[in-house]
Amino acid sequence: MTTDTAHRYWNEEWRRADAASKWAKAEDEVLAHAAHLPKGARVLDLGAGIGRHALALARRGCTVDALDAAAESVRIIDIAARAEGLPVTARQGAMTDLPYPDAAFDHVLSWNVIYHGDEAIVRATLAEVARVLRPGGTVMATMLSARRLPVERARAPGREISRNTWVFDGEGDKIHPHYFCHARDLLALFSGFEPLSLVDREHERPGTWHWHILAERL
């Protein structure tokens, strides 16, 4: 069964998004790390949405590839990058099969993306991230924390369809499979990397726990 299907929901969300959307503002954490990247660093924004990070990183001197499974994402980013003359190449594709050569990037960013699927999808994606990163390159990613599960289960009926992978009734993207994990699971998944920092953090609403990991490719 294919479980990386959430882009079907997000394609419609991106169609409705505009400059006032919360998805248009780059995260401070992302920009803080970007300050340490060398000028001209090759960056992959994996699951780029409407381009908030891809465009911001390009403005700071990075050469950016933006990949997303949603066609609307690619269209929006391409228009914005062309309008500003930014070095951003947008492409549609699956996170489990990255269309880039080995060791192509100095940094991979994946904000609120990799957990959209079951454990097999997560493992395949991280193997691809490791492949396209140069040794010593960094990855910054967020993953859903298992601490969030009780909040989601209180909000809507849900069921575990495979290990750590849940779907929920109702509306929104959680009708599609999402992977929730404890720290021990996350570190096992990132076995090809050396963790530099790992924090379980709430996002904009109470109970929206996400792991934030910054790691170096071994």
N, CA and C atoms as a LAMMPS dump frame, in Angstrom:
ITEM: TIMESTEP
0
ITEM: NUMBER OF ATOMS
654
ITEM: BOX BOUNDS ff ff ff
-5.0000000000000000e+02 5.0000000000000000e+02
-5.0000000000000000e+02 5.0000000000000000e+02
-5.0000000000000000e+02 5.0000000000000000e+02
ITEM: ATOMS id mol type element x y z
1 1 1 N 0.845 -1.195 0
2 1 2 C 0 0 0
3 1 3 C 0.884 1.25 0
4 2 1 N 0.595 2.189 -0.864
5 2 2 C 1.32 3.453 -0.904
6 2 3 C 0.863 4.32 0.266
7 3 1 N 1.816 4.818 1.048
8 3 2 C 1.449 5.622 2.22
9 3 3 C 1.93 7.065 2.135
10 4 1 N 2.771 7.4 1.174
11 4 2 C 3.227 8.792 1.041
12 4 3 C 2.281 9.544 0.11
13 5 1 N 1.079 9.82 0.633
14 5 2 C -0.004 10.383 -0.179
15 5 3 C -0.427 11.788 0.255
16 6 1 N 0.193 12.34 1.287
17 6 2 C -0.268 13.619 1.835
18 6 3 C -0.118 14.78 0.856
19 7 1 N 0.757 14.634 -0.158
20 7 2 C 0.91 15.719 -1.132
21 7 3 C -0.39 16.014 -1.873
22 8 1 N -1.312 15.047 -1.9
23 8 2 C -2.611 15.286 -2.552
24 8 3 C -3.383 16.364 -1.797
25 9 1 N -3.302 16.324 -0.486
26 9 2 C -3.927 17.364 0.335
27 9 3 C -3.174 18.681 0.18
28 10 1 N -1.846 18.631 0.272
29 10 2 C -1.06 19.864 0.273
30 10 3 C -1.065 20.553 -1.081
31 11 1 N -1.262 19.839 -2.134
32 11 2 C -1.343 20.483 -3.446
33 11 3 C -2.478 21.504 -3.467
34 12 1 N -3.619 21.157 -2.849
35 12 2 C -4.747 22.084 -2.783
36 12 3 C -4.473 23.219 -1.805
37 13 1 N -3.775 22.925 -0.705
38 13 2 C -3.407 23.981 0.24
39 13 3 C -2.492 25.006 -0.41
40 14 1 N -1.522 24.531 -1.186
41 14 2 C -0.603 25.468 -1.839
42 14 3 C -1.34 26.311 -2.876
43 15 1 N -2.35 25.75 -3.489
44 15 2 C -3.117 26.508 -4.481
45 15 3 C -3.804 27.722 -3.829
46 16 1 N -4.175 27.572 -2.552
47 16 2 C -4.883 28.643 -1.843
48 16 3 C -3.956 29.58 -1.078
49 17 1 N -2.7 29.189 -0.9
50 17 2 C -1.776 29.97 -0.068
51 17 3 C -1.393 31.285 -0.74
52 18 1 N -1.093 32.285 0.101
53 18 2 C -0.604 33.566 -0.417
54 18 3 C 0.455 34.099 0.536
55 19 1 N 0.86 35.341 0.334
56 19 2 C 1.944 35.913 1.131
57 19 3 C 1.59 36.042 2.605
58 20 1 N 0.294 36.033 2.934
59 20 2 C -0.138 36.145 4.324
60 20 3 C -0.168 34.795 5.032
61 21 1 N 0.024 33.716 4.294
62 21 2 C -0.032 32.374 4.876
63 21 3 C 1.125 32.15 5.84
64 22 1 N 0.885 31.363 6.88
65 22 2 C 1.977 31.011 7.8
66 22 3 C 3.055 30.209 7.085
67 23 1 N 2.694 29.582 5.962
68 23 2 C 3.648 28.775 5.204
69 23 3 C 4.541 29.637 4.314
70 24 1 N 4.335 30.961 4.366
71 24 2 C 5.165 31.862 3.554
72 24 3 C 6.34 32.438 4.34
73 25 1 N 6.348 32.25 5.664
74 25 2 C 7.398 32.841 6.518
75 25 3 C 8.442 31.789 6.87
76 26 1 N 9.682 32.088 6.568
77 26 2 C 10.773 31.167 6.883
78 26 3 C 10.958 31.054 8.394
79 27 1 N 11.311 29.861 8.864
80 27 2 C 11.527 29.618 10.282
81 27 3 C 12.87 30.2 10.726
82 28 1 N 12.878 30.834 11.913
83 28 2 C 14.096 31.431 12.446
84 28 3 C 15.212 30.398 12.601
85 29 1 N 14.853 29.195 13.009
86 29 2 C 15.845 28.135 13.209
87 29 3 C 16.564 27.798 11.899
88 30 1 N 15.816 27.773 10.825
89 30 2 C 16.387 27.484 9.51
90 30 3 C 17.362 28.589 9.101
91 31 1 N 16.949 29.828 9.304
92 31 2 C 17.784 30.966 8.91
93 31 3 C 19.026 31.068 9.786
94 32 1 N 18.902 30.721 11.061
95 32 2 C 20.062 30.771 11.949
96 32 3 C 21.133 29.788 11.501
97 33 1 N 20.715 28.579 11.106
98 33 2 C 21.703 27.606 10.625
99 33 3 C 22.281 28.045 9.281
100 34 1 N 21.455 28.655 8.454
101 34 2 C 21.923 29.096 7.132
102 34 3 C 23.058 30.099 7.249
103 35 1 N 23.09 30.84 8.349
104 35 2 C 24.156 31.827 8.545
105 35 3 C 25.525 31.166 8.648
106 36 1 N 25.546 29.884 8.982
107 36 2 C 26.811 29.156 9.115
108 36 3 C 27.198 28.405 7.836
109 37 1 N 26.32 28.421 6.839
110 37 2 C 26.637 27.759 5.581
111 37 3 C 27.537 28.654 4.741
112 38 1 N 28.499 28.085 4.018
113 38 2 C 29.363 28.923 3.177
114 38 3 C 28.578 29.522 2.014
115 39 1 N 29.01 30.694 1.57
116 39 2 C 28.363 31.328 0.424
117 39 3 C 28.452 30.398 -0.777
118 40 1 N 27.329 30.244 -1.475
119 40 2 C 27.289 29.346 -2.608
120 40 3 C 27.024 27.896 -2.242
121 41 1 N 26.73 27.623 -0.953
122 41 2 C 26.451 26.245 -0.519
123 41 3 C 25.318 25.656 -1.347
124 42 1 N 25.465 24.389 -1.674
125 42 2 C 24.437 23.681 -2.437
126 42 3 C 23.434 23.104 -1.44
127 43 1 N 22.181 23.538 -1.558
128 43 2 C 21.149 23.174 -0.584
129 43 3 C 19.974 22.516 -1.295
130 44 1 N 19.459 21.459 -0.678
131 44 2 C 18.205 20.839 -1.124
132 44 3 C 17.132 21.151 -0.108
133 45 1 N 16.059 21.804 -0.559
134 45 2 C 14.871 22 0.269
135 45 3 C 13.9 20.893 -0.11
136 46 1 N 13.829 19.889 0.744
137 46 2 C 13.063 18.677 0.456
138 46 3 C 11.661 18.8 1.029
139 47 1 N 10.674 18.872 0.146
140 47 2 C 9.309 19.157 0.56
141 47 3 C 9.158 20.656 0.742
142 48 1 N 9.369 21.389 -0.34
143 48 2 C 9.604 22.838 -0.264
144 48 3 C 8.343 23.672 -0.099
145 49 1 N 7.15 23.082 -0.225
146 49 2 C 5.926 23.863 -0.048
147 49 3 C 5.835 24.993 -1.053
148 50 1 N 5.553 26.206 -0.569
149 50 2 C 5.47 27.352 -1.475
150 50 3 C 6.788 28.113 -1.534
151 51 1 N 7.853 27.502 -1.001
152 51 2 C 9.191 28.044 -1.228
153 51 3 C 9.717 28.984 -0.172
154 52 1 N 9.093 29 1.007
155 52 2 C 9.525 29.978 2.01
156 52 3 C 11.003 29.832 2.364
157 53 1 N 11.468 28.595 2.483
158 53 2 C 12.871 28.399 2.852
159 53 3 C 13.786 28.408 1.628
160 54 1 N 13.349 27.801 0.544
161 54 2 C 14.173 27.788 -0.668
162 54 3 C 14.511 29.208 -1.105
163 55 1 N 13.525 30.085 -1.123
164 55 2 C 13.743 31.467 -1.563
165 55 3 C 14.608 32.228 -0.555
166 56 1 N 14.343 32.017 0.745
167 56 2 C 15.115 32.718 1.77
168 56 3 C 16.578 32.305 1.743
169 57 1 N 16.839 31.019 1.544
170 57 2 C 18.222 30.541 1.499
171 57 3 C 18.938 31.053 0.238
172 58 1 N 18.22 31.117 -0.865
173 58 2 C 18.823 31.653 -2.086
174 58 3 C 19.162 33.127 -1.924
175 59 1 N 18.32 33.876 -1.222
176 59 2 C 18.615 35.297 -0.979
177 59 3 C 19.87 35.465 -0.137
178 60 1 N 20.217 34.432 0.623
179 60 2 C 21.403 34.476 1.486
180 60 3 C 22.635 33.876 0.822
181 61 1 N 22.545 33.653 -0.487
182 61 2 C 23.727 33.249 -1.23
183 61 3 C 23.869 31.777 -1.513
184 62 1 N 22.879 30.969 -1.13
185 62 2 C 22.924 29.536 -1.419
186 62 3 C 22.387 29.255 -2.813
187 63 1 N 22.85 28.158 -3.391
188 63 2 C 22.28 27.632 -4.629
189 63 3 C 21.326 26.519 -4.235
190 64 1 N 20.052 26.668 -4.565
191 64 2 C 19.017 25.832 -3.969
192 64 3 C 18.273 25.009 -5.011
193 65 1 N 18.099 23.726 -4.704
194 65 2 C 17.145 22.88 -5.408
195 65 3 C 15.953 22.677 -4.491
196 66 1 N 14.75 22.9 -5.009
197 66 2 C 13.522 22.739 -4.242
198 66 3 C 12.732 21.579 -4.841
199 67 1 N 12.487 20.565 -4.027
200 67 2 C 11.753 19.388 -4.498
201 67 3 C 10.465 19.24 -3.712
202 68 1 N 9.386 18.938 -4.397
203 68 2 C 8.113 18.672 -3.732
204 68 3 C 7.306 17.72 -4.603
205 69 1 N 6.504 16.886 -3.957
206 69 2 C 5.66 15.947 -4.699
207 69 3 C 4.42 16.621 -5.271
208 70 1 N 4.114 17.833 -4.795
209 70 2 C 2.924 18.554 -5.253
210 70 3 C 3.273 19.46 -6.431
211 71 1 N 2.551 19.304 -7.516
212 71 2 C 2.822 20.102 -8.717
213 71 3 C 2.633 21.588 -8.467
214 72 1 N 1.664 21.943 -7.628
215 72 2 C 1.394 23.352 -7.361
216 72 3 C 2.573 24.018 -6.665
217 73 1 N 3.257 23.279 -5.819
218 73 2 C 4.452 23.8 -5.157
219 73 3 C 5.492 24.229 -6.178
220 74 1 N 5.77 23.367 -7.122
221 74 2 C 6.793 23.643 -8.136
222 74 3 C 6.416 24.871 -8.955
223 75 1 N 5.15 24.981 -9.319
224 75 2 C 4.697 26.123 -10.122
225 75 3 C 4.912 27.44 -9.377
226 76 1 N 4.527 27.466 -8.1
227 76 2 C 4.621 28.693 -7.307
228 76 3 C 6.076 29.101 -7.092
229 77 1 N 6.92 28.131 -6.738
230 77 2 C 8.328 28.44 -6.484
231 77 3 C 9.014 28.923 -7.754
232 78 1 N 8.723 28.29 -8.854
233 78 2 C 9.346 28.674 -10.117
234 78 3 C 9.012 30.117 -10.476
235 79 1 N 7.76 30.51 -10.3
236 79 2 C 7.349 31.883 -10.6
237 79 3 C 8.07 32.862 -9.682
238 80 1 N 8.121 32.555 -8.384
239 80 2 C 8.743 33.465 -7.424
240 80 3 C 10.241 33.596 -7.659
241 81 1 N 10.909 32.487 -7.933
242 81 2 C 12.359 32.527 -8.161
243 81 3 C 12.7 33.312 -9.417
244 82 1 N 11.924 33.122 -10.471
245 82 2 C 12.165 33.862 -11.705
246 82 3 C 11.946 35.36 -11.5
247 83 1 N 10.92 35.7 -10.713
248 83 2 C 10.605 37.115 -10.485
249 83 3 C 11.749 37.831 -9.78
250 84 1 N 12.448 37.119 -8.882
251 84 2 C 13.547 37.733 -8.135
252 84 3 C 14.922 37.418 -8.719
253 85 1 N 14.959 36.582 -9.74
254 85 2 C 16.237 36.195 -10.306
255 85 3 C 17.093 35.386 -9.349
256 86 1 N 16.46 34.515 -8.583
257 86 2 C 17.161 33.738 -7.557
258 86 3 C 17.616 32.385 -8.102
259 87 1 N 18.748 31.87 -7.6
260 87 2 C 19.262 30.57 -8.05
261 87 3 C 18.535 29.407 -7.379
262 88 1 N 17.266 29.233 -7.749
263 88 2 C 16.429 28.157 -7.219
264 88 3 C 15.884 27.344 -8.382
265 89 1 N 16.123 26.045 -8.344
266 89 2 C 15.57 25.141 -9.348
267 89 3 C 14.504 24.286 -8.684
268 90 1 N 13.247 24.443 -9.104
269 90 2 C 12.129 23.704 -8.523
270 90 3 C 11.806 22.492 -9.383
271 91 1 N 11.532 21.383 -8.707
272 91 2 C 11.285 20.131 -9.419
273 91 3 C 10.255 19.31 -8.65
274 92 1 N 9.378 18.635 -9.379
275 92 2 C 8.418 17.724 -8.763
276 92 3 C 9.032 16.336 -8.671
277 93 1 N 8.864 15.699 -7.518
278 93 2 C 9.412 14.359 -7.362
279 93 3 C 9.111 13.788 -5.997
280 94 1 N 9.383 12.499 -5.845
281 94 2 C 9.133 11.794 -4.584
282 94 3 C 10.362 11.858 -3.693
283 95 1 N 10.136 11.991 -2.387
284 95 2 C 11.26 12.075 -1.457
285 95 3 C 11.991 10.747 -1.32
286 96 1 N 11.371 9.674 -1.752
287 96 2 C 11.996 8.352 -1.672
288 96 3 C 12.864 8.036 -2.887
289 97 1 N 12.894 8.928 -3.863
290 97 2 C 13.662 8.69 -5.088
291 97 3 C 14.165 10.034 -5.599
292 98 1 N 15.166 10.582 -4.935
293 98 2 C 15.619 11.935 -5.24
294 98 3 C 16.36 11.973 -6.575
295 99 1 N 15.988 12.897 -7.448
296 99 2 C 16.563 12.957 -8.8
297 99 3 C 17.875 13.743 -8.849
298 100 1 N 18.811 13.374 -7.975
299 100 2 C 20.088 14.074 -7.89
300 100 3 C 21.217 13.058 -7.744
301 101 1 N 22.418 13.407 -8.18
302 101 2 C 23.549 12.489 -8.051
303 101 3 C 24.033 12.378 -6.603
304 102 1 N 24.874 11.394 -6.355
305 102 2 C 25.459 11.203 -5.029
306 102 3 C 26.256 12.448 -4.622
307 103 1 N 26.223 12.754 -3.323
308 103 2 C 27.03 13.827 -2.735
309 103 3 C 26.835 15.175 -3.438
310 104 1 N 25.626 15.449 -3.872
311 104 2 C 25.347 16.671 -4.636
312 104 3 C 25.18 17.907 -3.757
313 105 1 N 24.918 17.722 -2.454
314 105 2 C 24.532 18.848 -1.611
315 105 3 C 25.403 18.972 -0.358
316 106 1 N 25.523 20.224 0.094
317 106 2 C 26.189 20.529 1.361
318 106 3 C 25.207 20.484 2.526
319 107 1 N 23.946 20.722 2.23
320 107 2 C 22.93 20.793 3.289
321 107 3 C 21.586 20.364 2.72
322 108 1 N 20.845 19.595 3.505
323 108 2 C 19.465 19.234 3.159
324 108 3 C 18.555 19.737 4.271
325 109 1 N 17.526 20.464 3.898
326 109 2 C 16.495 20.924 4.82
327 109 3 C 15.207 20.193 4.504
328 110 1 N 14.549 19.678 5.542
329 110 2 C 13.251 19.037 5.323
330 110 3 C 12.36 19.349 6.518
331 111 1 N 11.561 20.394 6.373
332 111 2 C 10.754 20.918 7.476
333 111 3 C 9.323 20.391 7.37
334 112 1 N 8.921 19.563 8.332
335 112 2 C 7.558 19.014 8.395
336 112 3 C 7.206 18.185 7.156
337 113 1 N 8.098 17.283 6.785
338 113 2 C 7.906 16.556 5.531
339 113 3 C 8.112 15.045 5.675
340 114 1 N 9.261 14.624 6.206
341 114 2 C 9.689 13.225 6.102
342 114 3 C 8.719 12.264 6.777
343 115 1 N 7.972 12.722 7.748
344 115 2 C 7.06 11.837 8.489
345 115 3 C 5.756 11.544 7.744
346 116 1 N 5.6 12.035 6.537
347 116 2 C 4.371 11.774 5.776
348 116 3 C 4.473 10.418 5.073
349 117 1 N 4.238 9.357 5.828
350 117 2 C 4.311 7.998 5.301
351 117 3 C 4.618 7.025 6.415
352 118 1 N 4.704 5.758 6.085
353 118 2 C 5.018 4.752 7.104
354 118 3 C 6.528 4.646 7.289
355 119 1 N 6.958 3.703 8.129
356 119 2 C 8.375 3.603 8.449
357 119 3 C 9.214 3.264 7.223
358 120 1 N 8.672 2.481 6.314
359 120 2 C 9.412 2.158 5.092
360 120 3 C 9.676 3.417 4.265
361 121 1 N 8.695 4.303 4.203
362 121 2 C 8.867 5.573 3.49
363 121 3 C 9.921 6.433 4.181
364 122 1 N 9.851 6.51 5.507
365 122 2 C 10.819 7.317 6.256
366 122 3 C 12.236 6.783 6.042
367 123 1 N 12.403 5.467 6.138
368 123 2 C 13.734 4.87 5.953
369 123 3 C 14.267 5.104 4.539
370 124 1 N 13.406 4.935 3.558
371 124 2 C 13.836 5.139 2.169
372 124 3 C 14.226 6.594 1.929
373 125 1 N 13.474 7.511 2.515
374 125 2 C 13.777 8.934 2.352
375 125 3 C 15.109 9.29 2.986
376 126 1 N 15.347 8.813 4.203
377 126 2 C 16.602 9.141 4.877
378 126 3 C 17.796 8.493 4.18
379 127 1 N 17.596 7.326 3.594
380 127 2 C 18.679 6.721 2.803
381 127 3 C 19.013 7.596 1.6
382 128 1 N 17.995 8.17 0.98
383 128 2 C 18.218 9.069 -0.153
384 128 3 C 18.878 10.376 0.289
385 129 1 N 18.462 10.896 1.436
386 129 2 C 19.097 12.111 1.962
387 129 3 C 20.584 11.862 2.207
388 130 1 N 20.905 10.722 2.812
389 130 2 C 22.31 10.381 3.051
390 130 3 C 23.081 10.252 1.739
391 131 1 N 22.429 9.699 0.73
392 131 2 C 23.096 9.502 -0.565
393 131 3 C 23.449 10.821 -1.228
394 132 1 N 22.516 11.793 -1.194
395 132 2 C 22.752 13.04 -1.935
396 132 3 C 23.555 14.064 -1.144
397 133 1 N 23.784 13.813 0.144
398 133 2 C 24.613 14.693 0.95
399 133 3 C 26.074 14.288 0.835
400 134 1 N 26.964 15.264 0.771
401 134 2 C 28.386 14.946 0.821
402 134 3 C 28.749 14.534 2.244
403 135 1 N 29.778 13.72 2.444
404 135 2 C 30.242 13.415 3.794
405 135 3 C 30.583 14.707 4.537
406 136 1 N 30.081 14.839 5.748
407 136 2 C 30.254 16.072 6.504
408 136 3 C 29.184 17.105 6.26
409 137 1 N 28.327 16.87 5.259
410 137 2 C 27.202 17.765 5.031
411 137 3 C 26.165 17.615 6.13
412 138 1 N 25.258 18.578 6.224
413 138 2 C 24.285 18.573 7.311
414 138 3 C 22.858 18.406 6.8
415 139 1 N 22.024 17.848 7.687
416 139 2 C 20.594 17.765 7.435
417 139 3 C 19.875 18.367 8.631
418 140 1 N 18.9 19.213 8.355
419 140 2 C 18.009 19.745 9.379
420 140 3 C 16.602 19.274 9.042
421 141 1 N 15.958 18.601 9.991
422 141 2 C 14.641 18.033 9.717
423 141 3 C 13.768 18.086 10.96
424 142 1 N 12.478 18.051 10.739
425 142 2 C 11.523 17.874 11.833
426 142 3 C 10.775 16.573 11.611
427 143 1 N 10.447 15.921 12.745
428 143 2 C 9.699 14.662 12.727
429 143 3 C 8.616 14.742 13.801
430 144 1 N 7.506 14.06 13.601
431 144 2 C 6.438 14.075 14.595
432 144 3 C 6.853 13.282 15.83
433 145 1 N 6.657 13.882 16.986
434 145 2 C 6.967 13.222 18.251
435 145 3 C 5.807 12.332 18.699
436 146 1 N 6.15 11.187 19.296
437 146 2 C 5.12 10.307 19.866
438 146 3 C 4.361 11.014 20.99
439 147 1 N 4.956 12.042 21.579
440 147 2 C 4.278 12.826 22.61
441 147 3 C 3.018 13.5 22.07
442 148 1 N 2.971 13.653 20.763
443 148 2 C 1.818 14.322 20.144
444 148 3 C 0.625 13.381 19.961
445 149 1 N 0.855 12.093 19.967
446 149 2 C -0.209 11.141 19.659
447 149 3 C -1.46 11.298 20.536
448 150 1 N -1.337 11.42 21.862
449 150 2 C -2.555 11.584 22.672
450 150 3 C -3.374 12.807 22.28
451 151 1 N -2.701 13.869 21.851
452 151 2 C -3.401 15.081 21.419
453 151 3 C -4.214 14.799 20.16
454 152 1 N -3.587 14.125 19.205
455 152 2 C -4.288 13.801 17.954
456 152 3 C -5.444 12.836 18.204
457 153 1 N -5.24 11.878 19.085
458 153 2 C -6.287 10.886 19.361
459 153 3 C -7.464 11.493 20.117
460 154 1 N -7.206 12.538 20.895
461 154 2 C -8.291 13.239 21.582
462 154 3 C -9.087 14.11 20.618
463 155 1 N -8.435 14.507 19.544
464 155 2 C -9.068 15.407 18.573
465 155 3 C -9.96 14.646 17.59
466 156 1 N -9.532 13.447 17.178
467 156 2 C -10.286 12.688 16.167
468 156 3 C -9.977 11.203 16.31
469 157 1 N -10.932 10.336 15.967
470 157 2 C -10.653 8.897 15.994
471 157 3 C -9.514 8.555 15.038
472 158 1 N -8.635 7.662 15.477
473 158 2 C -7.512 7.274 14.636
474 158 3 C -7.161 5.817 14.82
475 159 1 N -6.324 5.311 13.943
476 159 2 C -5.89 3.919 14.053
477 159 3 C -4.45 3.803 13.569
478 160 1 N -3.722 2.889 14.184
479 160 2 C -2.344 2.628 13.807
480 160 3 C -2.349 1.594 12.684
481 161 1 N -1.916 1.99 11.502
482 161 2 C -1.985 1.086 10.348
483 161 3 C -0.729 0.234 10.205
484 162 1 N 0.361 0.678 10.815
485 162 2 C 1.597 -0.097 10.899
486 162 3 C 2.43 0.541 11.996
487 163 1 N 3.585 -0.003 12.282
488 163 2 C 4.374 0.464 13.417
489 163 3 C 4.587 1.981 13.379
490 164 1 N 4.076 2.667 14.432
491 164 2 C 4.237 4.116 14.609
492 164 3 C 3.522 4.961 13.555
493 165 1 N 2.729 4.347 12.711
494 165 2 C 2.091 5.057 11.595
495 165 3 C 0.585 5.108 11.804
496 166 1 N 0.043 6.316 11.815
497 166 2 C -1.363 6.526 12.154
498 166 3 C -2.079 7.317 11.063
499 167 1 N -3.386 7.031 10.946
500 167 2 C -4.291 7.863 10.155
501 167 3 C -5.459 8.236 11.053
502 168 1 N -6.054 9.394 10.777
503 168 2 C -7.13 9.92 11.61
504 168 3 C -8.334 10.286 10.751
505 169 1 N -9.52 10.143 11.338
506 169 2 C -10.746 10.506 10.646
507 169 3 C -10.893 12.024 10.601
508 170 1 N -11.755 12.491 9.706
509 170 2 C -12.066 13.91 9.656
510 170 3 C -11.466 14.596 8.454
511 171 1 N -11 15.819 8.664
512 171 2 C -10.439 16.625 7.59
513 171 3 C -8.957 16.872 7.845
514 172 1 N -8.301 17.494 6.874
515 172 2 C -6.894 17.827 7.032
516 172 3 C -5.989 16.724 6.506
517 173 1 N -4.682 16.951 6.627
518 173 2 C -3.749 16.008 6.014
519 173 3 C -3.582 14.724 6.801
520 174 1 N -4.105 14.664 8.035
521 174 2 C -3.916 13.449 8.837
522 174 3 C -4.885 12.331 8.492
523 175 1 N -5.697 12.532 7.468
524 175 2 C -6.396 11.385 6.884
525 175 3 C -5.398 10.551 6.079
526 176 1 N -4.219 11.131 5.831
527 176 2 C -3.113 10.426 5.18
528 176 3 C -2.145 9.931 6.254
529 177 1 N -1.41 8.849 5.995
530 177 2 C -0.524 8.284 7.017
531 177 3 C 0.547 9.251 7.502
532 178 1 N 0.759 9.256 8.826
533 178 2 C 1.787 10.048 9.487
534 178 3 C 2.564 9.152 10.452
535 179 1 N 3.861 9.378 10.524
536 179 2 C 4.75 8.579 11.37
537 179 3 C 5.107 9.382 12.625
538 180 1 N 4.858 8.797 13.801
539 180 2 C 5.152 9.406 15.094
540 180 3 C 6.232 8.57 15.779
541 181 1 N 7.217 9.213 16.429
542 181 2 C 8.3 8.403 16.992
543 181 3 C 8.829 8.957 18.309
544 182 1 N 9.41 8.047 19.092
545 182 2 C 10.197 8.396 20.266
546 182 3 C 11.628 8.677 19.82
547 183 1 N 12.418 9.222 20.73
548 183 2 C 13.807 9.563 20.408
549 183 3 C 14.603 8.339 19.974
550 184 1 N 14.388 7.208 20.622
551 184 2 C 15.161 6.006 20.27
552 184 3 C 14.871 5.559 18.842
553 185 1 N 13.621 5.69 18.41
554 185 2 C 13.275 5.339 17.034
555 185 3 C 13.924 6.313 16.057
556 186 1 N 13.857 7.6 16.39
557 186 2 C 14.407 8.621 15.506
558 186 3 C 15.911 8.44 15.324
559 187 1 N 16.615 8.194 16.429
560 187 2 C 18.07 8.035 16.329
561 187 3 C 18.435 6.79 15.535
562 188 1 N 17.629 5.739 15.64
563 188 2 C 17.87 4.54 14.837
564 188 3 C 17.669 4.839 13.351
565 189 1 N 16.666 5.636 13.037
566 189 2 C 16.404 5.998 11.649
567 189 3 C 17.532 6.856 11.069
568 190 1 N 18.154 7.679 11.92
569 190 2 C 19.242 8.548 11.497
570 190 3 C 20.605 7.91 11.767
571 191 1 N 20.683 6.601 11.63
572 191 2 C 21.922 5.886 11.96
573 191 3 C 23.088 6.256 11.036
574 192 1 N 22.81 6.776 9.863
575 192 2 C 23.873 7.19 8.953
576 192 3 C 24.368 8.599 9.192
577 193 1 N 23.935 9.199 10.302
578 193 2 C 24.27 10.583 10.611
579 193 3 C 24.768 10.696 12.05
580 194 1 N 25.553 11.741 12.317
581 194 2 C 25.962 12.083 13.671
582 194 3 C 25.074 13.223 14.16
583 195 1 N 24.198 12.972 15.162
584 195 2 C 23.331 14.05 15.652
585 195 3 C 24.138 15.178 16.278
586 196 1 N 23.806 16.397 15.92
587 196 2 C 24.424 17.578 16.504
588 196 3 C 23.502 18.225 17.536
589 197 1 N 22.188 18.123 17.298
590 197 2 C 21.204 18.584 18.282
591 197 3 C 19.895 17.838 18.044
592 198 1 N 19.144 17.645 19.121
593 198 2 C 17.857 16.96 19.047
594 198 3 C 16.968 17.517 20.154
595 199 1 N 15.842 18.122 19.755
596 199 2 C 14.94 18.767 20.705
597 199 3 C 13.504 18.4 20.347
598 200 1 N 12.689 18.091 21.363
599 200 2 C 11.26 17.843 21.176
600 200 3 C 10.539 19.144 21.508
601 201 1 N 9.917 19.759 20.503
602 201 2 C 9.435 21.135 20.646
603 201 3 C 7.998 21.256 20.153
604 202 1 N 7.209 22.059 20.871
605 202 2 C 5.871 22.394 20.39
606 202 3 C 5.971 23.451 19.295
607 203 1 N 5.111 23.319 18.288
608 203 2 C 5.019 24.346 17.263
609 203 3 C 3.969 25.38 17.662
610 204 1 N 3.176 25.868 16.726
611 204 2 C 2.37 27.045 17.03
612 204 3 C 1.216 26.777 17.987
613 205 1 N 0.715 25.547 18.071
614 205 2 C -0.401 25.23 18.952
615 205 3 C 0.051 24.294 20.065
616 206 1 N -0.559 24.388 21.26
617 206 2 C -0.221 23.46 22.341
618 206 3 C -0.423 22.008 21.896
619 207 1 N 0.539 21.171 22.206
620 207 2 C 0.438 19.75 21.872
621 207 3 C 1 19.365 20.525
622 208 1 N 1.444 20.35 19.732
623 208 2 C 1.963 20.042 18.391
624 208 3 C 3.459 19.737 18.475
625 209 1 N 3.784 18.645 19.129
626 209 2 C 5.176 18.286 19.393
627 209 3 C 5.866 17.754 18.152
628 210 1 N 7.044 18.295 17.891
629 210 2 C 7.891 17.847 16.78
630 210 3 C 9.323 17.676 17.285
631 211 1 N 9.96 16.633 16.825
632 211 2 C 11.397 16.536 16.987
633 211 3 C 12.077 17.472 15.998
634 212 1 N 13.079 18.206 16.477
635 212 2 C 13.931 19.019 15.61
636 212 3 C 15.317 18.415 15.677
637 213 1 N 15.816 17.954 14.554
638 213 2 C 17.142 17.333 14.532
639 213 3 C 18.037 18.05 13.536
640 214 1 N 19.269 18.282 13.968
641 214 2 C 20.34 18.736 13.091
642 214 3 C 21.433 17.673 13.183
643 215 1 N 21.85 17.142 12.044
644 215 2 C 22.807 16.042 12.049
645 215 3 C 23.783 16.174 10.895
646 216 1 N 24.917 15.524 11.058
647 216 2 C 25.98 15.555 10.058
648 216 3 C 26.089 14.207 9.385
649 217 1 N 26.233 14.231 8.072
650 217 2 C 26.403 12.987 7.302
651 217 3 C 27.742 12.347 7.618
652 218 1 N 27.717 11.079 8.027
653 218 2 C 28.955 10.363 8.353
654 218 3 C 29.719 10.003 7.085
